[in-house]
Amino acid sequence: MRVFAITFFIISALILMPINSVLALRTMDYSKQSLIEADFSGQDLSGVTFNLANLLRANLSNSDLQGASLFRAKLQEADLSNSNLSEATLDSAILDGTDLSNAVLEDAFAFDTNFKNVNISGADFTNVLMSDDVIQSLCLIAEGTNSNTGRSTRESLECD
């Protein structure tokens, strides 16, 4: 009986270990951390928390950030190109010199977010919660079509 219990425990641990690893990544919390020039490119970061994190010049390109929280994150000169930011929280984040080219931000929250000198070519802003003045300023530089959703940046921002 004892051998059976030990064997069962080992098999259970081996089966559940990959699941625990995935769950651990999805519940990662990088809040208030200095992640200057960090490389998160190509990673599944869905649901990860980066609240108040300093992501200056960080590489988040080609990453899945769906549902991630980037509240008041500092994303100056960060690379978010080709990333999935659907349903992400970007409220009060600082995006200065940030590359959002071909990013999908569908249903994201970006109220009071500072967009300055950003590259939004091909970005999809469908249903993003933003103030009217931010939308107007982004419409001045909006161009391109998102290769994943097929939506033009201007149409997703509802530019006139």
C-alpha positions as CSV (number, residue, x, y, z in Angstrom):
1,M,0.0,0.0,0.0
2,R,2.8,2.4,0.8
3,V,4.5,1.8,-2.6
4,F,1.2,2.6,-4.3
5,A,0.9,5.8,-2.3
6,I,4.4,6.9,-3.2
7,T,4.0,6.0,-6.8
8,F,0.6,7.9,-7.0
9,F,2.3,10.9,-5.4
10,I,5.2,10.9,-7.9
11,I,2.9,10.5,-10.9
12,S,0.5,13.2,-9.7
13,A,3.5,15.6,-9.2
14,L,4.8,15.0,-12.7
15,I,1.4,15.5,-14.2
16,L,0.6,18.6,-12.3
17,M,4.0,20.3,-12.5
18,P,3.5,21.7,-16.0
19,I,0.1,23.0,-15.0
20,N,1.5,24.7,-11.9
21,S,4.2,26.3,-14.0
22,V,1.7,27.8,-16.4
23,L,-0.5,29.0,-13.5
24,A,2.5,30.5,-11.8
25,L,3.4,32.5,-14.9
26,R,-0.2,33.7,-15.3
27,T,-0.3,34.9,-11.7
28,M,3.1,36.6,-11.8
29,D,3.2,40.0,-10.2
30,Y,5.9,42.4,-11.4
31,S,4.2,45.4,-9.6
32,K,6.6,48.3,-8.6
33,Q,9.6,46.5,-10.1
34,S,12.4,48.1,-12.1
35,L,12.4,46.1,-15.4
36,I,14.5,48.5,-17.5
37,E,15.5,46.9,-20.8
38,A,13.9,43.6,-19.7
39,D,13.2,41.1,-22.5
40,F,9.7,39.6,-22.4
41,S,9.5,39.2,-26.2
42,G,7.4,36.3,-27.5
43,Q,6.1,35.3,-24.1
44,D,2.6,34.4,-22.8
45,L,2.1,37.1,-20.2
46,S,-1.7,37.0,-20.2
47,G,-3.1,38.1,-16.9
48,V,0.3,39.2,-15.6
49,T,0.5,42.3,-13.4
50,F,2.9,45.1,-14.1
51,N,1.3,47.8,-12.0
52,L,3.6,50.8,-11.4
53,A,6.5,48.9,-13.0
54,N,9.3,50.7,-14.8
55,L,9.5,49.1,-18.2
56,L,11.8,51.7,-19.8
57,R,13.0,50.3,-23.2
58,A,11.6,46.8,-22.3
59,N,11.0,44.4,-25.2
60,L,7.4,43.0,-25.0
61,S,7.1,42.5,-28.8
62,N,5.2,39.5,-30.0
63,S,3.9,38.9,-26.5
64,D,0.4,37.8,-25.4
65,L,-0.5,40.4,-22.8
66,Q,-4.3,39.7,-22.9
67,G,-5.9,40.8,-19.7
68,A,-2.6,42.0,-18.3
69,S,-2.6,44.9,-15.9
70,L,-0.2,47.8,-16.7
71,F,-1.8,50.4,-14.4
72,R,0.5,53.4,-14.2
73,A,3.4,51.4,-15.8
74,K,6.2,53.4,-17.3
75,L,6.5,52.1,-20.9
76,Q,8.8,54.8,-22.3
77,E,10.6,53.6,-25.5
78,A,9.2,50.1,-24.9
79,D,8.6,47.7,-27.8
80,L,5.0,46.4,-27.8
81,S,4.9,45.7,-31.5
82,N,2.9,42.8,-32.7
83,S,1.7,42.2,-29.1
84,N,-1.8,41.2,-27.9
85,L,-3.0,43.8,-25.4
86,S,-6.7,42.8,-25.7
87,E,-8.6,43.5,-22.5
88,A,-5.4,44.9,-20.9
89,T,-5.5,47.6,-18.3
90,L,-3.3,50.6,-19.3
91,D,-4.9,53.2,-17.2
92,S,-2.6,56.1,-16.3
93,A,0.3,54.3,-18.1
94,I,3.1,56.4,-19.7
95,L,3.7,55.5,-23.3
96,D,6.4,57.9,-24.7
97,G,8.3,56.8,-27.7
98,T,6.6,53.4,-27.4
99,D,6.2,51.1,-30.4
100,L,2.6,49.8,-30.7
101,S,2.9,49.0,-34.3
102,N,0.6,46.1,-35.3
103,A,-0.5,45.7,-31.7
104,V,-4.1,44.6,-30.8
105,L,-5.6,46.6,-28.0
106,E,-9.2,45.5,-28.5
107,D,-11.4,46.1,-25.4
108,A,-8.4,47.5,-23.4
109,F,-8.7,50.2,-20.8
110,A,-6.5,53.2,-21.5
111,F,-8.2,56.0,-19.7
112,D,-5.9,58.8,-18.6
113,T,-3.0,57.0,-20.5
114,N,-0.3,59.3,-21.8
115,F,0.4,58.5,-25.5
116,K,3.3,60.6,-26.7
117,N,5.6,60.1,-29.7
118,V,4.1,56.6,-30.2
119,N,4.2,54.4,-33.3
120,I,0.6,53.1,-33.8
121,S,1.0,52.0,-37.4
122,G,-1.4,49.1,-37.9
123,A,-2.5,49.1,-34.2
124,D,-6.1,48.0,-33.5
125,F,-7.8,50.2,-30.9
126,T,-11.3,48.6,-31.3
127,N,-13.5,49.4,-28.3
128,V,-10.6,50.9,-26.2
129,L,-11.8,53.1,-23.4
130,M,-9.9,56.4,-23.9
131,S,-10.7,60.1,-23.6
132,D,-11.9,61.9,-26.6
133,D,-8.8,64.2,-26.7
134,V,-6.5,61.2,-26.7
135,I,-8.4,59.6,-29.6
136,Q,-8.2,62.9,-31.5
137,S,-4.5,63.1,-31.0
138,L,-4.0,59.5,-32.1
139,C,-6.1,60.1,-35.2
140,L,-3.6,62.6,-36.4
141,I,-1.0,59.9,-36.7
142,A,-3.2,56.8,-37.4
143,E,-2.2,54.8,-40.4
144,G,-2.0,51.2,-41.5
145,T,-4.0,48.0,-41.1
146,N,-3.5,45.4,-38.4
147,S,-2.3,42.1,-39.9
148,N,-4.1,40.0,-37.4
149,T,-7.5,41.6,-37.2
150,G,-7.6,43.2,-40.7
151,R,-8.8,46.5,-39.2
152,S,-7.4,49.8,-40.1
153,T,-6.0,51.9,-37.3
154,R,-8.1,54.9,-38.3
155,E,-11.3,52.8,-38.4
156,S,-10.6,51.2,-35.0
157,L,-10.1,54.7,-33.5
158,E,-13.3,55.8,-35.2
159,C,-11.4,58.8,-36.8
160,D,-13.6,61.2,-38.9
